[in-house]
């Protein structure tokens, strides 16, 4: 199991790359990443080509619903960033879940 510090570093890397992609220009969406094994949710905002306000909260019923939602284990998150796991195969195999509105999904398809 990865630590919360490792997960925050990994998320900053993945989301930073996503935010800096020209296809993400103009996106202003709330983000969340539920880390099932750590029982934490990382919340943030994708806006103006950057990811802002990343912070972790304890998972539970009071967690706000973000526009773009990822769910995975901490180890899978770290594996996505170190190149040992591809997003496509992780998503197809059910190891990573991505939820968003149809418009966001179509836009994210270009980014992932």
ABEGO torsion letter per residue (X at the ends): XBBAAAAAAAAAAAAAAAAABAAABGBBBBBBBBBAAAGBBBBBBBBGGBBBGBBBBBBEAABBBBABBBBBBAAAAAAAAAGABBAAAAAAAGABBBBBBAAAAAAAAAAX
